[in-house]
Amino acid sequence: TEQLLCEFVAHCAHSLHLSHSTIKLYLAGVRHLYISKNYPYVDSTKFYGLQLTLRGIKKCTSSESPVRLPITITILKDICNALNRGIFGPYLDSLMLAVCTTAFFGFLRCGEFTTPTKEFIPSIHLTLGDLSLQKHNNLEYYVLHLKFSKADPFGKGTQIPLFRNISPCCPVAALSHYLQFHVGESMQDPLFQMTDGDVLTRSTFIPMLRETLCKSGHARLAD
């Protein structure tokens, strides 16, 4: 019923703190299940109360979206210079340098080079074996094999070339330096991992990035 759906979306917004777009996806799932069970046809477009409830949720949450400022090449250079001066120690500095340059020049989302938890799944997440050094016309570059991404939900895989550049934020130099410190031994170990061998998680990377931004003179981006 319309009343039940209104209560459902109100629960999603108030108790689960879901966004308007996510709630609409949930409603699509409910509709799909309803149709698959061969229940009697219901014209949901006439549920005006539900539409008004959704519109109210959208107005209440639209202003809460945080403004995400971009990390430009100038800011990346400042980050790399700060890490080269030293922030966390030799290993973690080399890790952050490799992660930041790889993510920037590889156009990676945070969820593509970190994991949501400490559970590491080699068939999904980046492993040491997903990075290979290639050579063309005496020029060395890395190729990163991204097994899954938001734009590749079926896991066809993507090859991402990372080329050398003459700057403090060269991804080839950063990765080569980091691999000298890499604590893993197997090609199935995490590509980006902490000193204790654990995979780099999102909850670990974000605070480290914020501290790096503060140390590089960009504290406003760390908020």
C-alpha positions in Angstrom: 0.0 0.0 0.0 1.0 3.6 -0.4 1.0 4.1 3.4 3.4 1.2 3.8 5.7 2.6 1.2 5.7 6.0 2.8 6.6 4.5 6.1 9.4 2.5 4.4 11.0 5.5 2.8 10.7 7.5 6.0 12.5 4.8 7.8 15.2 4.7 5.2 15.7 8.4 5.5 15.4 8.9 9.2 16.7 5.7 10.7 19.1 4.4 8.0 20.2 7.9 6.8 20.0 6.9 3.2 20.1 9.4 0.4 17.2 10.2 -1.9 18.8 8.4 -4.8 19.5 5.3 -2.7 15.9 5.2 -1.5 14.7 5.3 -5.0 16.9 2.3 -5.9 15.4 0.5 -2.9 11.9 1.2 -4.1 12.8 -0.1 -7.6 13.9 -3.3 -5.9 10.6 -3.5 -4.0 8.7 -3.0 -7.3 10.8 -5.7 -9.1 10.1 -8.2 -6.3 6.4 -7.3 -6.3 6.2 -7.9 -10.1 8.2 -11.1 -9.9 5.7 -12.5 -7.4 2.8 -11.9 -9.8 0.9 -9.7 -7.4 -2.0 -7.7 -8.8 -1.1 -4.7 -10.9 -0.8 -1.4 -9.0 -0.3 2.0 -10.7 2.3 3.5 -8.4 2.4 6.7 -10.4 -0.8 7.7 -8.7 0.8 7.4 -5.2 0.9 11.2 -4.8 1.6 11.0 -1.1 4.7 8.8 -1.8 6.0 11.3 -4.4 5.6 14.2 -2.0 7.4 12.2 0.7 10.3 11.5 -1.6 10.4 15.1 -2.7 10.6 16.2 0.9 13.4 13.8 1.6 15.3 15.2 -1.4 14.9 18.8 -0.2 16.0 17.9 3.3 19.2 16.0 2.2 20.3 17.9 -0.9 22.0 20.6 1.1 23.9 18.1 3.2 26.2 16.9 0.4 29.8 17.8 1.2 31.7 19.9 -1.3 34.6 17.8 -2.5 37.5 19.9 -3.7 39.8 18.4 -6.3 43.5 17.5 -5.8 45.2 19.2 -8.7 48.7 18.5 -10.0 50.0 21.5 -8.0 48.5 20.1 -4.8 49.9 16.6 -5.7 53.4 18.1 -6.1 53.1 19.7 -2.6 51.9 16.3 -1.2 54.8 14.5 -2.8 57.3 17.1 -1.5 55.9 16.8 2.0 56.2 13.0 1.9 59.8 13.2 0.6 60.7 15.4 3.5 59.1 12.8 5.9 55.8 12.5 7.7 55.1 8.9 8.8 58.5 7.2 8.4 60.3 5.7 5.4 58.0 2.8 4.6 54.6 4.6 5.0 56.0 7.7 3.3 56.9 5.6 0.3 53.5 3.8 0.4 51.6 7.1 0.4 53.8 8.5 -2.3 53.1 5.4 -4.5 49.4 5.4 -3.7 48.8 9.1 -4.3 50.7 9.2 -7.6 49.1 5.9 -8.8 45.6 7.1 -7.9 46.1 10.5 -9.6 47.7 9.4 -12.9 45.6 6.2 -13.0 42.3 8.1 -12.4 41.4 5.7 -9.6 38.6 6.0 -7.1 39.4 5.4 -3.5 37.6 2.1 -3.4 39.7 0.8 -6.3 43.1 1.0 -4.5 41.9 0.5 -0.9 39.6 -2.0 0.7 36.5 -1.4 3.0 37.8 -3.7 5.7 41.0 -5.6 6.5 39.6 -8.7 4.7 41.7 -9.0 1.6 40.4 -11.0 -1.4 43.1 -11.5 -4.1 40.5 -12.2 -6.8 39.0 -8.8 -6.3 41.5 -6.4 -4.8 44.8 -5.2 -6.1 47.7 -7.6 -5.7 51.4 -7.3 -6.2 50.9 -9.4 -9.3 48.6 -6.8 -10.8 51.5 -4.5 -11.3 54.0 -5.2 -14.1 56.9 -3.3 -15.4 56.9 -2.9 -19.2 59.4 -1.5 -21.7 58.8 0.2 -25.1 61.6 1.9 -27.1 63.8 1.8 -24.0 61.2 3.6 -21.9 60.0 1.8 -18.8 56.5 2.2 -17.5 54.1 0.3 -15.2 50.8 -1.3 -16.2 48.2 -1.8 -13.4 45.6 -4.4 -13.9 42.4 -3.3 -12.3 40.2 -6.3 -11.9 37.0 -4.5 -10.8 35.8 -0.9 -10.8 32.6 1.0 -10.5 32.6 1.4 -14.3 33.4 -2.3 -14.7 30.9 -4.2 -12.5 31.2 -7.5 -14.4 35.0 -7.7 -13.8 36.2 -7.6 -17.4 39.4 -5.9 -16.1 41.2 -2.8 -17.2 44.9 -2.2 -18.1 46.1 1.2 -16.8 49.5 2.4 -18.0 51.5 4.6 -15.7 54.2 6.6 -17.4 57.3 8.3 -16.1 57.4 12.0 -15.9 60.2 14.5 -14.7 58.6 15.8 -11.6 58.5 15.0 -7.8 55.3 13.1 -8.4 56.4 10.5 -11.0 54.4 7.3 -10.5 57.1 5.1 -12.0 59.7 6.4 -9.6 57.3 6.3 -6.6 56.2 2.7 -7.3 59.8 1.5 -7.9 60.9 3.1 -4.6 57.9 1.6 -2.7 58.5 -1.9 -4.1 62.0 -1.9 -2.6 60.3 -1.6 0.9 57.3 -3.9 0.1 56.8 -6.3 2.9 55.0 -9.0 0.9 56.6 -12.0 -0.7 53.8 -13.5 -2.8 52.3 -12.1 -6.0 48.9 -12.6 -4.3 49.8 -10.3 -1.4 48.2 -6.8 -1.4 49.8 -4.3 -3.7 49.4 -1.5 -1.1 49.9 -2.8 2.4 50.9 -1.6 5.8 54.1 -2.4 7.7 52.3 -5.3 9.5 51.3 -6.8 6.2 47.6 -5.8 6.4 46.0 -4.3 3.3 45.6 -0.6 3.1 42.0 0.2 4.0 39.9 3.2 3.3 39.6 4.0 7.0 43.4 4.0 7.2 44.2 5.9 4.0 41.8 8.9 4.5 43.3 10.0 7.9 46.8 9.6 6.5 45.8 11.7 3.4 44.3 14.4 5.7 47.5 14.6 7.8 49.6 14.8 4.6 47.4 17.6 3.2 47.9 19.5 6.5 51.7 19.0 6.4 51.8 20.2 2.8 50.0 23.4 3.5 46.5 22.4 2.3 44.6 22.0 5.6 41.4 23.3 4.1 41.2 20.2 1.9 41.6 17.9 4.9 38.2 18.9 6.3 
